[in-house]
Amino acid sequence: MADASLPAATECRVEHLVRAQAIRTPDALAAESGNASLTYRELLAATDRVAAALRARGVGRGTMVGIHLERSLDMLVALLAVMQAGGTYIPLDPDFPPDRLQHMVSDSSLSFVLTQSSLAADVPGGGHQVLAVEEVMRREATSNFPVDACRDAASGCDLAYVLYTSGSTGLPKGVAIEHRSVVNFLRSMQREPGMGEGDRLLAVTTLSFDIAGLELYLPLIAGGTVVIATRDQAMDGDALRALVESRGINILQATPSSWRLLLDAGWQGDPGFKALCGGEPMPLDLAHALAARCGELWNLYGPTETTIWSTLWRVPADCRQILVGKPIANTRIHVLDKSGRRVPVGIPGEICIGGDGVGRGYLHRDELTAERFVPDPFSDVPGARLYRTGDQGRLLPDGNLECRGRLDSQVKIRGYRIELGEIEQVLLSAEGVARAVVIAREDAPGDVRLVGYVVVGAGEAGPHALFEHVRGKLPGYMVPQHLVVLDAIPLLPNGKVDRKALPAPASRGTTRGIDLSAASPALRYLVATCAEVIGDAVAPDDNFFDAGGHSMLAIKLINRVQRDTGMRLNLLALASSTLSQLAEALPQDGVPETSIAGSAAATHA
Ligand code: AMP
């Protein structure tokens, strides 16, 4: 299945497209964040300044530069400047544990890290230079570096970025993507779903997720405006709704989980609104809810390895089946059987993707690259490769593609791509853990949780120490909500893990016998509210995350407590304290009584 073509983009780079637009509409608003904004002219000037500083320090074609910044206009300038200087950027999420960042820094052998002064101390060590972007801007403000000096032989075939994604062997792997692939993608998206001057897109996605590339660059090549949400706003339905409504947003790209946040906050939509959804399967009820509220709803599909999105489908309001549609420009989709032959229309097989979006491969992982990026037998282009997605799909007679889930143990939770094997390896690296199996369970509809099952030696680590271990190595979204200690992992007769026999994690409350009668009103309130948010009982000496909380639930709790008490809990404190410790900071007489009576904790007491 092939698309209608656009000219190939071998010479063009992402920053060329942005510059060309800036020359067309210099005074239009390019980007906003909080109270700050930049016109295209200002964005270009800031980019040139930082690019000049980078060049002066030795960044050039192919230099790897880490981006360790909070979401802001500076982040956008930093990304464009690295590209402008000829370099390749690597997102280093400041929220990731130091061990993970350290791996990314050493694996990519990066030479520079661009950060902000407030985060500079957290940048992992190594032989690289660390630069704070606002310092660079201040220092270079007066320098008169000619723009052309930032241009050398950099080409569309150079790497635009390297993104680290979960790896089943226990460490994340870097996916390397060339400019020509991003350029092809952006041009295709500009045509369909379409974006133009006057459009305003709200960017909500973390930079470590490749789809942030659409949010940050598509508006800038089309003369629109990108409004950058902070991390907290992006995880909070009420804040998202307020931003969408108050900032005149008419395009939003989000995962199904984030769309639900917005709908749960009571967002009513708008006939002029374009909703882009992707990153995980779109549930039918969500499709109906969104299609009824928006002018256009699009389902977008594709792995990081083939550059952001590879297929798209305009979702009809009355659809009965969710499809992922047809390929974007210069992209071909094949559904193949195990021996690499095309299967007939209607028959399921592995979705394989060819064309301009196919990435260069995994950084320093030639074997894995060769396994997943295979020679494309259906292409006339010398050296063309196909990426084997590991997704099962089938082609329909009208040429649309249906995606039917994974053929392996990769899962998506709240839009995050996770190899369960990576979490298992991290559990196994803890002292005393003899076996570890991790699965994603959906014991209540829509509530997908990661559960880890471990067999530990006598007297060895209990769940609490294991949680600590895992949290020190993996980002929050990969930390299982429950850890269950078993005597043995149940096996099938063929020796494989009998996943169906793995028990649901026991409800914690029924067995705990917690008496809260002597607790302070603030503690009783906090225990009850946490129990309600998590959907399970909690105890005063529990940590919110150990008790089954995750990042989105944490934001829900923080907002709830703020609404009820006027006090805003700090996310880091929530991660590192017990509920008793947190309750000490709450006003003792300012908590609502209603939340205490009939709470989950009181019921289970
Ligand atoms: P990532 O590399 O994080 O973009 O994740 C890519 C994987 O997410 C794909 O291989 C699919 O398994 C899944 N995925 C992405 N978009 C969709 C979609 N629209 N429908 C179904 N699955 C999707």
Residues whose N, C-alpha, C, O or C-beta is under 5 A from the ligand:
A	BS01	AMP	C277 G278 G279 E280 P281 M282 N299 L300 Y301 G302 P303 T304 T389 D391 C403 G415 R417
